Amino acid sequence: MNIELILNIAQMILAVLLIAAIMIQASGAGLGAAFGGGGNVYRTKRGAEKKIFQLTILFAILFFGIGLANVLI
């Protein structure tokens, strides 16, 4: 297998993971506002919500890095 194919497959997998992580966050944020919850109240991320947020950042960095590597190779 050549390196371009491996990078393309890795980028597709990361794209799906990144979309899933973003959708999980979006559904959690919209749920409180849907029932009249204070959407403007500042609160810190804790527990699983914080881990998903950190994973989203990691997936985005990896996706960008693999995309850049794919262009340069």
PQR file of N, CA, C, O and H, with PARSE charges and radii, in Angstrom:
ATOM      1  N   MET A   1       0.849  -1.188   0.000 -0.4000 1.5000
ATOM      2  CA  MET A   1       0.000   0.000   0.000 -0.0000 2.0000
ATOM      3  C   MET A   1       0.888   1.243   0.000  0.5500 1.7000
ATOM      4  O   MET A   1       1.879   1.319   0.727 -0.5500 1.4000
ATOM      5  N   ASN A   2       0.516   2.197  -0.817 -0.4000 1.5000
ATOM      6  CA  ASN A   2       1.316   3.412  -0.858 -0.0000 2.0000
ATOM      7  C   ASN A   2       0.849   4.405   0.203  0.5500 1.7000
ATOM      8  O   ASN A   2      -0.229   4.263   0.780 -0.5500 1.4000
ATOM      9  H   ASN A   2      -0.289   2.136  -1.408  0.4000 1.0000
ATOM     10  N   ILE A   3       1.666   5.389   0.439 -0.4000 1.5000
ATOM     11  CA  ILE A   3       1.432   6.343   1.524 -0.0000 2.0000
ATOM     12  C   ILE A   3       0.217   7.241   1.247  0.5500 1.7000
ATOM     13  O   ILE A   3      -0.467   7.661   2.181 -0.5500 1.4000
ATOM     14  H   ILE A   3       2.542   5.505  -0.030  0.4000 1.0000
ATOM     15  N   GLU A   4      -0.050   7.534  -0.022 -0.4000 1.5000
ATOM     16  CA  GLU A   4      -1.199   8.379  -0.350 -0.0000 2.0000
ATOM     17  C   GLU A   4      -2.507   7.705   0.030  0.5500 1.7000
ATOM     18  O   GLU A   4      -3.419   8.353   0.543 -0.5500 1.4000
ATOM     19  H   GLU A   4       0.505   7.193  -0.781  0.4000 1.0000
ATOM     20  N   LEU A   5      -2.598   6.419  -0.218 -0.4000 1.5000
ATOM     21  CA  LEU A   5      -3.808   5.684   0.134 -0.0000 2.0000
ATOM     22  C   LEU A   5      -4.007   5.650   1.650  0.5500 1.7000
ATOM     23  O   LEU A   5      -5.126   5.818   2.135 -0.5500 1.4000
ATOM     24  H   LEU A   5      -1.857   5.892  -0.635  0.4000 1.0000
ATOM     25  N   ILE A   6      -2.943   5.436   2.382 -0.4000 1.5000
ATOM     26  CA  ILE A   6      -3.026   5.415   3.846 -0.0000 2.0000
ATOM     27  C   ILE A   6      -3.461   6.777   4.380  0.5500 1.7000
ATOM     28  O   ILE A   6      -4.297   6.855   5.279 -0.5500 1.4000
ATOM     29  H   ILE A   6      -2.034   5.299   1.988  0.4000 1.0000
ATOM     30  N   LEU A   7      -2.893   7.852   3.826 -0.4000 1.5000
ATOM     31  CA  LEU A   7      -3.271   9.201   4.267 -0.0000 2.0000
ATOM     32  C   LEU A   7      -4.723   9.507   3.920  0.5500 1.7000
ATOM     33  O   LEU A   7      -5.427  10.133   4.713 -0.5500 1.4000
ATOM     34  H   LEU A   7      -2.213   7.789   3.095  0.4000 1.0000
ATOM     35  N   ASN A   8      -5.178   9.075   2.752 -0.4000 1.5000
ATOM     36  CA  ASN A   8      -6.576   9.311   2.373 -0.0000 2.0000
ATOM     37  C   ASN A   8      -7.540   8.575   3.288  0.5500 1.7000
ATOM     38  O   ASN A   8      -8.559   9.134   3.694 -0.5500 1.4000
ATOM     39  H   ASN A   8      -4.607   8.567   2.108  0.4000 1.0000
ATOM     40  N   ILE A   9      -7.230   7.329   3.616 -0.4000 1.5000
ATOM     41  CA  ILE A   9      -8.091   6.558   4.517 -0.0000 2.0000
ATOM     42  C   ILE A   9      -8.094   7.175   5.912  0.5500 1.7000
ATOM     43  O   ILE A   9      -9.148   7.289   6.538 -0.5500 1.4000
ATOM     44  H   ILE A   9      -6.402   6.875   3.287  0.4000 1.0000
ATOM     45  N   ALA A  10      -6.929   7.571   6.399 -0.4000 1.5000
ATOM     46  CA  ALA A  10      -6.844   8.208   7.725 -0.0000 2.0000
ATOM     47  C   ALA A  10      -7.619   9.518   7.754  0.5500 1.7000
ATOM     48  O   ALA A  10      -8.258   9.842   8.755 -0.5500 1.4000
ATOM     49  H   ALA A  10      -6.073   7.479   5.890  0.4000 1.0000
ATOM     50  N   GLN A  11      -7.564  10.271   6.662 -0.4000 1.5000
ATOM     51  CA  GLN A  11      -8.281  11.539   6.615 -0.0000 2.0000
ATOM     52  C   GLN A  11      -9.795  11.321   6.595  0.5500 1.7000
ATOM     53  O   GLN A  11     -10.539  12.084   7.212 -0.5500 1.4000
ATOM     54  H   GLN A  11      -7.045  10.008   5.848  0.4000 1.0000
ATOM     55  N   MET A  12     -10.251  10.286   5.892 -0.4000 1.5000
ATOM     56  CA  MET A  12     -11.683   9.974   5.884 -0.0000 2.0000
ATOM     57  C   MET A  12     -12.168   9.539   7.263  0.5500 1.7000
ATOM     58  O   MET A  12     -13.242   9.945   7.707 -0.5500 1.4000
ATOM     59  H   MET A  12      -9.647   9.666   5.392  0.4000 1.0000
ATOM     60  N   ILE A  13     -11.382   8.720   7.930 -0.4000 1.5000
ATOM     61  CA  ILE A  13     -11.760   8.268   9.276 -0.0000 2.0000
ATOM     62  C   ILE A  13     -11.805   9.454  10.234  0.5500 1.7000
ATOM     63  O   ILE A  13     -12.737   9.579  11.029 -0.5500 1.4000
ATOM     64  H   ILE A  13     -10.510   8.390   7.570  0.4000 1.0000
ATOM     65  N   LEU A  14     -10.801  10.322  10.159 -0.4000 1.5000
ATOM     66  CA  LEU A  14     -10.787  11.503  11.032 -0.0000 2.0000
ATOM     67  C   LEU A  14     -11.939  12.444  10.714  0.5500 1.7000
ATOM     68  O   LEU A  14     -12.484  13.072  11.622 -0.5500 1.4000
ATOM     69  H   LEU A  14     -10.044  10.221   9.514  0.4000 1.0000
ATOM     70  N   ALA A  15     -12.320  12.556   9.448 -0.4000 1.5000
ATOM     71  CA  ALA A  15     -13.444  13.412   9.085 -0.0000 2.0000
ATOM     72  C   ALA A  15     -14.734  12.915   9.738  0.5500 1.7000
ATOM     73  O   ALA A  15     -15.514  13.709  10.263 -0.5500 1.4000
ATOM     74  H   ALA A  15     -11.876  12.046   8.711  0.4000 1.0000
ATOM     75  N   VAL A  16     -14.955  11.610   9.704 -0.4000 1.5000
ATOM     76  CA  VAL A  16     -16.152  11.040  10.319 -0.0000 2.0000
ATOM     77  C   VAL A  16     -16.119  11.239  11.834  0.5500 1.7000
ATOM     78  O   VAL A  16     -17.133  11.598  12.432 -0.5500 1.4000
ATOM     79  H   VAL A  16     -14.321  10.965   9.277  0.4000 1.0000
ATOM     80  N   LEU A  17     -14.971  11.011  12.453 -0.4000 1.5000
ATOM     81  CA  LEU A  17     -14.847  11.206  13.903 -0.0000 2.0000
ATOM     82  C   LEU A  17     -15.050  12.666  14.296  0.5500 1.7000
ATOM     83  O   LEU A  17     -15.687  12.956  15.308 -0.5500 1.4000
ATOM     84  H   LEU A  17     -14.147  10.719  11.967  0.4000 1.0000
ATOM     85  N   LEU A  18     -14.514  13.574  13.504 -0.4000 1.5000
ATOM     86  CA  LEU A  18     -14.661  15.000  13.790 -0.0000 2.0000
ATOM     87  C   LEU A  18     -16.117  15.437  13.658  0.5500 1.7000
ATOM     88  O   LEU A  18     -16.616  16.191  14.494 -0.5500 1.4000
ATOM     89  H   LEU A  18     -13.996  13.338  12.682  0.4000 1.0000
ATOM     90  N   ILE A  19     -16.794  14.973  12.622 -0.4000 1.5000
ATOM     91  CA  ILE A  19     -18.208  15.302  12.452 -0.0000 2.0000
ATOM     92  C   ILE A  19     -19.027  14.753  13.616  0.5500 1.7000
ATOM     93  O   ILE A  19     -19.903  15.441  14.138 -0.5500 1.4000
ATOM     94  H   ILE A  19     -16.389  14.361  11.943  0.4000 1.0000
ATOM     95  N   ALA A  20     -18.747  13.521  14.021 -0.4000 1.5000
ATOM     96  CA  ALA A  20     -19.482  12.920  15.137 -0.0000 2.0000
ATOM     97  C   ALA A  20     -19.254  13.701  16.437  0.5500 1.7000
ATOM     98  O   ALA A  20     -20.197  13.944  17.190 -0.5500 1.4000
ATOM     99  H   ALA A  20     -18.035  12.962  13.597  0.4000 1.0000
ATOM    100  N   ALA A  21     -18.015  14.087  16.694 -0.4000 1.5000
ATOM    101  CA  ALA A  21     -17.712  14.837  17.923 -0.0000 2.0000
ATOM    102  C   ALA A  21     -18.412  16.192  17.921  0.5500 1.7000
ATOM    103  O   ALA A  21     -18.914  16.631  18.956 -0.5500 1.4000
ATOM    104  H   ALA A  21     -17.249  13.889  16.082  0.4000 1.0000
ATOM    105  N   ILE A  22     -18.449  16.849  16.779 -0.4000 1.5000
ATOM    106  CA  ILE A  22     -19.118  18.153  16.689 -0.0000 2.0000
ATOM    107  C   ILE A  22     -20.628  17.995  16.857  0.5500 1.7000
ATOM    108  O   ILE A  22     -21.267  18.809  17.524 -0.5500 1.4000
ATOM    109  H   ILE A  22     -18.041  16.492  15.939  0.4000 1.0000
ATOM    110  N   MET A  23     -21.191  16.964  16.262 -0.4000 1.5000
ATOM    111  CA  MET A  23     -22.634  16.747  16.373 -0.0000 2.0000
ATOM    112  C   MET A  23     -23.044  16.404  17.814  0.5500 1.7000
ATOM    113  O   MET A  23     -24.110  16.818  18.270 -0.5500 1.4000
ATOM    114  H   MET A  23     -20.671  16.304  15.720  0.4000 1.0000
ATOM    115  N   ILE A  24     -22.213  15.662  18.515 -0.4000 1.5000
ATOM    116  CA  ILE A  24     -22.517  15.354  19.913 -0.0000 2.0000
ATOM    117  C   ILE A  24     -22.517  16.632  20.742  0.5500 1.7000
ATOM    118  O   ILE A  24     -23.378  16.810  21.604 -0.5500 1.4000
ATOM    119  H   ILE A  24     -21.347  15.326  18.144  0.4000 1.0000
ATOM    120  N   GLN A  25     -21.567  17.515  20.493 -0.4000 1.5000
ATOM    121  CA  GLN A  25     -21.520  18.781  21.229 -0.0000 2.0000
ATOM    122  C   GLN A  25     -22.699  19.664  20.874  0.5500 1.7000
ATOM    123  O   GLN A  25     -23.288  20.286  21.758 -0.5500 1.4000
ATOM    124  H   GLN A  25     -20.868  17.370  19.793  0.4000 1.0000
ATOM    125  N   ALA A  26     -23.055  19.734  19.604 -0.4000 1.5000
ATOM    126  CA  ALA A  26     -24.153  20.594  19.173 -0.0000 2.0000
ATOM    127  C   ALA A  26     -25.480  20.129  19.758  0.5500 1.7000
ATOM    128  O   ALA A  26     -26.309  20.956  20.138 -0.5500 1.4000
ATOM    129  H   ALA A  26     -22.576  19.229  18.885  0.4000 1.0000
ATOM    130  N   SER A  27     -25.692  18.829  19.835 -0.4000 1.5000
ATOM    131  CA  SER A  27     -26.951  18.339  20.388 -0.0000 2.0000
ATOM    132  C   SER A  27     -27.027  18.596  21.890  0.5500 1.7000
ATOM    133  O   SER A  27     -28.111  18.849  22.416 -0.5500 1.4000
ATOM    134  H   SER A  27     -25.018  18.157  19.527  0.4000 1.0000
ATOM    135  N   GLY A  28     -25.913  18.536  22.573 -0.4000 1.5000
ATOM    136  CA  GLY A  28     -25.905  18.815  24.003 -0.0000 2.0000
ATOM    137  C   GLY A  28     -26.147  20.277  24.306  0.5500 1.7000
ATOM    138  O   GLY A  28     -26.793  20.597  25.304 -0.5500 1.4000
ATOM    139  H   GLY A  28     -25.033  18.330  22.146  0.4000 1.0000
ATOM    140  N   ALA A  29     -25.645  21.178  23.469 -0.4000 1.5000
ATOM    141  CA  ALA A  29     -25.800  22.607  23.706 -0.0000 2.0000
ATOM    142  C   ALA A  29     -27.215  23.066  23.376  0.5500 1.7000
ATOM    143  O   ALA A  29     -27.761  23.931  24.061 -0.5500 1.4000
ATOM    144  H   ALA A  29     -25.120  20.918  22.658  0.4000 1.0000
ATOM    145  N   GLY A  30     -27.807  22.501  22.344 -0.4000 1.5000
ATOM    146  CA  GLY A  30     -29.131  22.934  21.926 -0.0000 2.0000
ATOM    147  C   GLY A  30     -30.238  22.420  22.819  0.5500 1.7000
ATOM    148  O   GLY A  30     -31.331  22.986  22.827 -0.5500 1.4000
ATOM    149  H   GLY A  30     -27.363  21.798  21.788  0.4000 1.0000
ATOM    150  N   LEU A  31     -29.987  21.379  23.559 -0.4000 1.5000
ATOM    151  CA  LEU A  31     -31.023  20.776  24.374 -0.0000 2.0000
ATOM    152  C   LEU A  31     -31.455  21.700  25.509  0.5500 1.7000
ATOM    153  O   LEU A  31     -32.648  21.811  25.790 -0.5500 1.4000
ATOM    154  H   LEU A  31     -29.099  20.920  23.552  0.4000 1.0000
ATOM    155  N   GLY A  32     -30.512  22.357  26.158 -0.4000 1.5000
ATOM    156  CA  GLY A  32     -30.863  23.263  27.250 -0.0000 2.0000
ATOM    157  C   GLY A  32     -31.613  24.487  26.766  0.5500 1.7000
ATOM    158  O   GLY A  32     -32.536  24.957  27.431 -0.5500 1.4000
ATOM    159  H   GLY A  32     -29.543  22.266  25.930  0.4000 1.0000
ATOM    160  N   ALA A  33     -31.225  25.003  25.616 -0.4000 1.5000
ATOM    161  CA  ALA A  33     -31.887  26.179  25.067 -0.0000 2.0000
ATOM    162  C   ALA A  33     -33.280  25.834  24.549  0.5500 1.7000
ATOM    163  O   ALA A  33     -34.153  26.701  24.514 -0.5500 1.4000
ATOM    164  H   ALA A  33     -30.475  24.621  25.076  0.4000 1.0000
ATOM    165  N   ALA A  34     -33.499  24.594  24.150 -0.4000 1.5000
ATOM    166  CA  ALA A  34     -34.800  24.197  23.612 -0.0000 2.0000
ATOM    167  C   ALA A  34     -35.885  24.241  24.681  0.5500 1.7000
ATOM    168  O   ALA A  34     -37.049  24.485  24.364 -0.5500 1.4000
ATOM    169  H   ALA A  34     -32.790  23.890  24.179  0.4000 1.0000
ATOM    170  N   PHE A  35     -35.531  24.011  25.925 -0.4000 1.5000
ATOM    171  CA  PHE A  35     -36.504  24.009  27.009 -0.0000 2.0000
ATOM    172  C   PHE A  35     -36.459  25.292  27.828  0.5500 1.7000
ATOM    173  O   PHE A  35     -36.878  25.305  28.985 -0.5500 1.4000
ATOM    174  H   PHE A  35     -34.586  23.812  26.183  0.4000 1.0000
ATOM    175  N   GLY A  36     -35.959  26.360  27.242 -0.4000 1.5000
ATOM    176  CA  GLY A  36     -35.948  27.641  27.922 -0.0000 2.0000
ATOM    177  C   GLY A  36     -34.806  27.818  28.891  0.5500 1.7000
ATOM    178  O   GLY A  36     -34.835  28.729  29.718 -0.5500 1.4000
ATOM    179  H   GLY A  36     -35.619  26.350  26.302  0.4000 1.0000
ATOM    180  N   GLY A  37     -33.805  26.973  28.811 -0.4000 1.5000
ATOM    181  CA  GLY A  37     -32.646  27.099  29.687 -0.0000 2.0000
ATOM    182  C   GLY A  37     -31.831  28.326  29.337  0.5500 1.7000
ATOM    183  O   GLY A  37     -31.900  28.821  28.212 -0.5500 1.4000
ATOM    184  H   GLY A  37     -33.782  26.233  28.139  0.4000 1.0000
ATOM    185  N   GLY A  38     -31.077  28.808  30.267 -0.4000 1.5000
ATOM    186  CA  GLY A  38     -30.263  29.994  30.032 -0.0000 2.0000
ATOM    187  C   GLY A  38     -29.101  29.685  29.109  0.5500 1.7000
ATOM    188  O   GLY A  38     -28.095  29.122  29.541 -0.5500 1.4000
ATOM    189  H   GLY A  38     -31.021  28.406  31.181  0.4000 1.0000
ATOM    190  N   GLY A  39     -29.229  30.040  27.864 -0.4000 1.5000
ATOM    191  CA  GLY A  39     -28.169  29.784  26.909 -0.0000 2.0000
ATOM    192  C   GLY A  39     -27.010  30.748  27.054  0.5500 1.7000
ATOM    193  O   GLY A  39     -25.914  30.475  26.563 -0.5500 1.4000
ATOM    194  H   GLY A  39     -30.047  30.497  27.514  0.4000 1.0000
ATOM    195  N   ASN A  40     -27.233  31.873  27.723 -0.4000 1.5000
ATOM    196  CA  ASN A  40     -26.197  32.889  27.848 -0.0000 2.0000
ATOM    197  C   ASN A  40     -25.395  32.757  29.138  0.5500 1.7000
ATOM    198  O   ASN A  40     -24.498  33.562  29.389 -0.5500 1.4000
ATOM    199  H   ASN A  40     -28.123  32.094  28.122  0.4000 1.0000
ATOM    200  N   VAL A  41     -25.696  31.782  29.939 -0.4000 1.5000
ATOM    201  CA  VAL A  41     -25.019  31.608  31.220 -0.0000 2.0000
ATOM    202  C   VAL A  41     -23.680  30.913  30.983  0.5500 1.7000
ATOM    203  O   VAL A  41     -23.609  29.897  30.291 -0.5500 1.4000
ATOM    204  H   VAL A  41     -26.425  31.128  29.735  0.4000 1.0000
ATOM    205  N   TYR A  42     -22.625  31.473  31.565 -0.4000 1.5000
ATOM    206  CA  TYR A  42     -21.300  30.870  31.430 -0.0000 2.0000
ATOM    207  C   TYR A  42     -21.179  29.708  32.392  0.5500 1.7000
ATOM    208  O   TYR A  42     -21.510  29.823  33.572 -0.5500 1.4000
ATOM    209  H   TYR A  42     -22.682  32.298  32.127  0.4000 1.0000
ATOM    210  N   ARG A  43     -20.701  28.588  31.877 -0.4000 1.5000
ATOM    211  CA  ARG A  43     -20.452  27.445  32.743 -0.0000 2.0000
ATOM    212  C   ARG A  43     -19.228  26.716  32.216  0.5500 1.7000
ATOM    213  O   ARG A  43     -18.917  26.782  31.027 -0.5500 1.4000
ATOM    214  H   ARG A  43     -20.432  28.495  30.918  0.4000 1.0000
ATOM    215  N   THR A  44     -18.551  26.034  33.093 -0.4000 1.5000
ATOM    216  CA  THR A  44     -17.356  25.309  32.687 -0.0000 2.0000
ATOM    217  C   THR A  44     -17.732  23.913  32.225  0.5500 1.7000
ATOM    218  O   THR A  44     -18.725  23.339  32.672 -0.5500 1.4000
ATOM    219  H   THR A  44     -18.804  25.981  34.059  0.4000 1.0000
ATOM    220  N   LYS A  45     -16.936  23.387  31.340 -0.4000 1.5000
ATOM    221  CA  LYS A  45     -17.147  22.025  30.856 -0.0000 2.0000
ATOM    222  C   LYS A  45     -16.561  21.062  31.886  0.5500 1.7000
ATOM    223  O   LYS A  45     -15.463  21.276  32.399 -0.5500 1.4000
ATOM    224  H   LYS A  45     -16.129  23.853  30.977  0.4000 1.0000
ATOM    225  N   ARG A  46     -17.301  20.012  32.175 -0.4000 1.5000
ATOM    226  CA  ARG A  46     -16.849  19.041  33.158 -0.0000 2.0000
ATOM    227  C   ARG A  46     -17.124  17.635  32.663  0.5500 1.7000
ATOM    228  O   ARG A  46     -18.039  17.407  31.872 -0.5500 1.4000
ATOM    229  H   ARG A  46     -18.193  19.838  31.757  0.4000 1.0000
ATOM    230  N   GLY A  47     -16.339  16.717  33.127 -0.4000 1.5000
ATOM    231  CA  GLY A  47     -16.574  15.303  32.870 -0.0000 2.0000
ATOM    232  C   GLY A  47     -16.480  14.934  31.402  0.5500 1.7000
ATOM    233  O   GLY A  47     -15.520  15.280  30.714 -0.5500 1.4000
ATOM    234  H   GLY A  47     -15.596  16.902  33.769  0.4000 1.0000
ATOM    235  N   ALA A  48     -17.506  14.219  30.936 -0.4000 1.5000
ATOM    236  CA  ALA A  48     -17.523  13.714  29.566 -0.0000 2.0000
ATOM    237  C   ALA A  48     -17.572  14.850  28.554  0.5500 1.7000
ATOM    238  O   ALA A  48     -16.987  14.747  27.476 -0.5500 1.4000
ATOM    239  H   ALA A  48     -18.286  13.938  31.495  0.4000 1.0000
ATOM    240  N   GLU A  49     -18.265  15.930  28.895 -0.4000 1.5000
ATOM    241  CA  GLU A  49     -18.357  17.071  27.986 -0.0000 2.0000
ATOM    242  C   GLU A  49     -16.982  17.678  27.715  0.5500 1.7000
ATOM    243  O   GLU A  49     -16.687  18.076  26.588 -0.5500 1.4000
ATOM    244  H   GLU A  49     -18.740  16.013  29.771  0.4000 1.0000
ATOM    245  N   LYS A  50     -16.153  17.746  28.734 -0.4000 1.5000
ATOM    246  CA  LYS A  50     -14.800  18.277  28.573 -0.0000 2.0000
ATOM    247  C   LYS A  50     -13.946  17.342  27.726  0.5500 1.7000
ATOM    248  O   LYS A  50     -13.180  17.803  26.880 -0.5500 1.4000
ATOM    249  H   LYS A  50     -16.392  17.422  29.649  0.4000 1.0000
ATOM    250  N   LYS A  51     -14.068  16.035  27.941 -0.4000 1.5000
ATOM    251  CA  LYS A  51     -13.301  15.056  27.159 -0.0000 2.0000
ATOM    252  C   LYS A  51     -13.696  15.107  25.688  0.5500 1.7000
ATOM    253  O   LYS A  51     -12.831  15.035  24.815 -0.5500 1.4000
ATOM    254  H   LYS A  51     -14.691  15.660  28.628  0.4000 1.0000
ATOM    255  N   ILE A  52     -14.997  15.232  25.400 -0.4000 1.5000
ATOM    256  CA  ILE A  52     -15.449  15.323  24.012 -0.0000 2.0000
ATOM    257  C   ILE A  52     -14.929  16.604  23.373  0.5500 1.7000
ATOM    258  O   ILE A  52     -14.545  16.596  22.204 -0.5500 1.4000
ATOM    259  H   ILE A  52     -15.699  15.292  26.109  0.4000 1.0000
ATOM    260  N   PHE A  53     -14.911  17.696  24.115 -0.4000 1.5000
ATOM    261  CA  PHE A  53     -14.377  18.956  23.617 -0.0000 2.0000
ATOM    262  C   PHE A  53     -12.896  18.823  23.289  0.5500 1.7000
ATOM    263  O   PHE A  53     -12.448  19.291  22.242 -0.5500 1.4000
ATOM    264  H   PHE A  53     -15.224  17.703  25.065  0.4000 1.0000
ATOM    265  N   GLN A  54     -12.136  18.191  24.173 -0.4000 1.5000
ATOM    266  CA  GLN A  54     -10.708  17.991  23.929 -0.0000 2.0000
ATOM    267  C   GLN A  54     -10.462  17.059  22.753  0.5500 1.7000
ATOM    268  O   GLN A  54      -9.545  17.284  21.963 -0.5500 1.4000
ATOM    269  H   GLN A  54     -12.499  17.811  25.023  0.4000 1.0000
ATOM    270  N   LEU A  55     -11.278  16.008  22.631 -0.4000 1.5000
ATOM    271  CA  LEU A  55     -11.154  15.105  21.493 -0.0000 2.0000
ATOM    272  C   LEU A  55     -11.463  15.815  20.178  0.5500 1.7000
ATOM    273  O   LEU A  55     -10.832  15.537  19.158 -0.5500 1.4000
ATOM    274  H   LEU A  55     -12.023  15.825  23.273  0.4000 1.0000
ATOM    275  N   THR A  56     -12.426  16.723  20.200 -0.4000 1.5000
ATOM    276  CA  THR A  56     -12.758  17.484  18.995 -0.0000 2.0000
ATOM    277  C   THR A  56     -11.565  18.316  18.548  0.5500 1.7000
ATOM    278  O   THR A  56     -11.250  18.370  17.359 -0.5500 1.4000
ATOM    279  H   THR A  56     -12.939  16.948  21.028  0.4000 1.0000
ATOM    280  N   ILE A  57     -10.907  18.957  19.492 -0.4000 1.5000
ATOM    281  CA  ILE A  57      -9.717  19.746  19.160 -0.0000 2.0000
ATOM    282  C   ILE A  57      -8.620  18.844  18.608  0.5500 1.7000
ATOM    283  O   ILE A  57      -7.974  19.192  17.620 -0.5500 1.4000
ATOM    284  H   ILE A  57     -11.163  18.913  20.457  0.4000 1.0000
ATOM    285  N   LEU A  58      -8.405  17.696  19.230 -0.4000 1.5000
ATOM    286  CA  LEU A  58      -7.391  16.751  18.763 -0.0000 2.0000
ATOM    287  C   LEU A  58      -7.705  16.248  17.353  0.5500 1.7000
ATOM    288  O   LEU A  58      -6.820  16.199  16.499 -0.5500 1.4000
ATOM    289  H   LEU A  58      -8.930  17.413  20.033  0.4000 1.0000
ATOM    290  N   PHE A  59      -8.969  15.874  17.108 -0.4000 1.5000
ATOM    291  CA  PHE A  59      -9.361  15.405  15.783 -0.0000 2.0000
ATOM    292  C   PHE A  59      -9.156  16.493  14.732  0.5500 1.7000
ATOM    293  O   PHE A  59      -8.713  16.203  13.621 -0.5500 1.4000
ATOM    294  H   PHE A  59      -9.688  15.914  17.802  0.4000 1.0000
ATOM    295  N   ALA A  60      -9.473  17.742  15.073 -0.4000 1.5000
ATOM    296  CA  ALA A  60      -9.302  18.835  14.120 -0.0000 2.0000
ATOM    297  C   ALA A  60      -7.833  19.063  13.788  0.5500 1.7000
ATOM    298  O   ALA A  60      -7.489  19.286  12.627 -0.5500 1.4000
ATOM    299  H   ALA A  60      -9.833  17.977  15.976  0.4000 1.0000
ATOM    300  N   ILE A  61      -6.965  19.009  14.792 -0.4000 1.5000
ATOM    301  CA  ILE A  61      -5.530  19.195  14.561 -0.0000 2.0000
ATOM    302  C   ILE A  61      -4.975  18.058  13.706  0.5500 1.7000
ATOM    303  O   ILE A  61      -4.216  18.296  12.768 -0.5500 1.4000
ATOM    304  H   ILE A  61      -7.245  18.828  15.735  0.4000 1.0000
ATOM    305  N   LEU A  62      -5.355  16.825  14.031 -0.4000 1.5000
ATOM    306  CA  LEU A  62      -4.895  15.680  13.250 -0.0000 2.0000
ATOM    307  C   LEU A  62      -5.420  15.733  11.821  0.5500 1.7000
ATOM    308  O   LEU A  62      -4.688  15.421  10.883 -0.5500 1.4000
ATOM    309  H   LEU A  62      -5.972  16.632  14.794  0.4000 1.0000
ATOM    310  N   PHE A  63      -6.683  16.126  11.644 -0.4000 1.5000
ATOM    311  CA  PHE A  63      -7.274  16.231  10.311 -0.0000 2.0000
ATOM    312  C   PHE A  63      -6.524  17.271   9.477  0.5500 1.7000
ATOM    313  O   PHE A  63      -6.215  17.029   8.310 -0.5500 1.4000
ATOM    314  H   PHE A  63      -7.278  16.380  12.407  0.4000 1.0000
ATOM    315  N   PHE A  64      -6.238  18.409  10.067 -0.4000 1.5000
ATOM    316  CA  PHE A  64      -5.492  19.450   9.371 -0.0000 2.0000
ATOM    317  C   PHE A  64      -4.083  18.973   9.028  0.5500 1.7000
ATOM    318  O   PHE A  64      -3.601  19.196   7.917 -0.5500 1.4000
ATOM    319  H   PHE A  64      -6.489  18.605  11.015  0.4000 1.0000
ATOM    320  N   GLY A  65      -3.426  18.319   9.979 -0.4000 1.5000
ATOM    321  CA  GLY A  65      -2.064  17.836   9.745 -0.0000 2.0000
ATOM    322  C   GLY A  65      -1.995  16.785   8.650  0.5500 1.7000
ATOM    323  O   GLY A  65      -1.099  16.821   7.807 -0.5500 1.4000
ATOM    324  H   GLY A  65      -3.817  18.137  10.881  0.4000 1.0000
ATOM    325  N   ILE A  66      -2.935  15.851   8.660 -0.4000 1.5000
ATOM    326  CA  ILE A  66      -2.933  14.817   7.629 -0.0000 2.0000
ATOM    327  C   ILE A  66      -3.327  15.414   6.274  0.5500 1.7000
ATOM    328  O   ILE A  66      -2.816  14.989   5.238 -0.5500 1.4000
ATOM    329  H   ILE A  66      -3.662  15.822   9.346  0.4000 1.0000
ATOM    330  N   GLY A  67      -4.218  16.379   6.279 -0.4000 1.5000
ATOM    331  CA  GLY A  67      -4.555  17.052   5.022 -0.0000 2.0000
ATOM    332  C   GLY A  67      -3.366  17.789   4.445  0.5500 1.7000
ATOM    333  O   GLY A  67      -3.139  17.763   3.236 -0.5500 1.4000
ATOM    334  H   GLY A  67      -4.633  16.724   7.120  0.4000 1.0000
ATOM    335  N   LEU A  68      -2.609  18.443   5.299 -0.4000 1.5000
ATOM    336  CA  LEU A  68      -1.412  19.155   4.855 -0.0000 2.0000
ATOM    337  C   LEU A  68      -0.356  18.166   4.345  0.5500 1.7000
ATOM    338  O   LEU A  68       0.284  18.412   3.323 -0.5500 1.4000
ATOM    339  H   LEU A  68      -2.793  18.465   6.282  0.4000 1.0000
ATOM    340  N   ALA A  69      -0.180  17.066   5.048 -0.4000 1.5000
ATOM    341  CA  ALA A  69       0.769  16.046   4.610 -0.0000 2.0000
ATOM    342  C   ALA A  69       0.345  15.429   3.276  0.5500 1.7000
ATOM    343  O   ALA A  69       1.187  15.117   2.433 -0.5500 1.4000
ATOM    344  H   ALA A  69      -0.700  16.866   5.879  0.4000 1.0000
ATOM    345  N   ASN A  70      -0.955  15.259   3.094 -0.4000 1.5000
ATOM    346  CA  ASN A  70      -1.474  14.691   1.866 -0.0000 2.0000
ATOM    347  C   ASN A  70      -1.217  15.617   0.675  0.5500 1.7000
ATOM    348  O   ASN A  70      -0.956  15.148  -0.433 -0.5500 1.4000
ATOM    349  H   ASN A  70      -1.639  15.512   3.779  0.4000 1.0000
ATOM    350  N   VAL A  71      -1.290  16.895   0.898 -0.4000 1.5000
ATOM    351  CA  VAL A  71      -1.024  17.860  -0.183 -0.0000 2.0000
ATOM    352  C   VAL A  71       0.459  17.902  -0.514  0.5500 1.7000
ATOM    353  O   VAL A  71       0.832  18.012  -1.682 -0.5500 1.4000
ATOM    354  H   VAL A  71      -1.502  17.276   1.798  0.4000 1.0000
ATOM    355  N   LEU A  72       1.295  17.816   0.490 -0.4000 1.5000
ATOM    356  CA  LEU A  72       2.750  17.942   0.266 -0.0000 2.0000
ATOM    357  C   LEU A  72       3.370  16.691  -0.321  0.5500 1.7000
ATOM    358  O   LEU A  72       4.441  16.765  -0.924 -0.5500 1.4000
ATOM    359  H   LEU A  72       0.992  17.727   1.438  0.4000 1.0000
ATOM    360  N   ILE A  73       2.734  15.555  -0.164 -0.4000 1.5000
ATOM    361  CA  ILE A  73       3.314  14.307  -0.696 -0.0000 2.0000
ATOM    362  C   ILE A  73       2.847  14.036  -2.112  0.5500 1.7000
ATOM    363  O   ILE A  73       3.236  13.032  -2.709 -0.5500 1.4000
ATOM    364  H   ILE A  73       1.864  15.495   0.325  0.4000 1.0000
TER
END
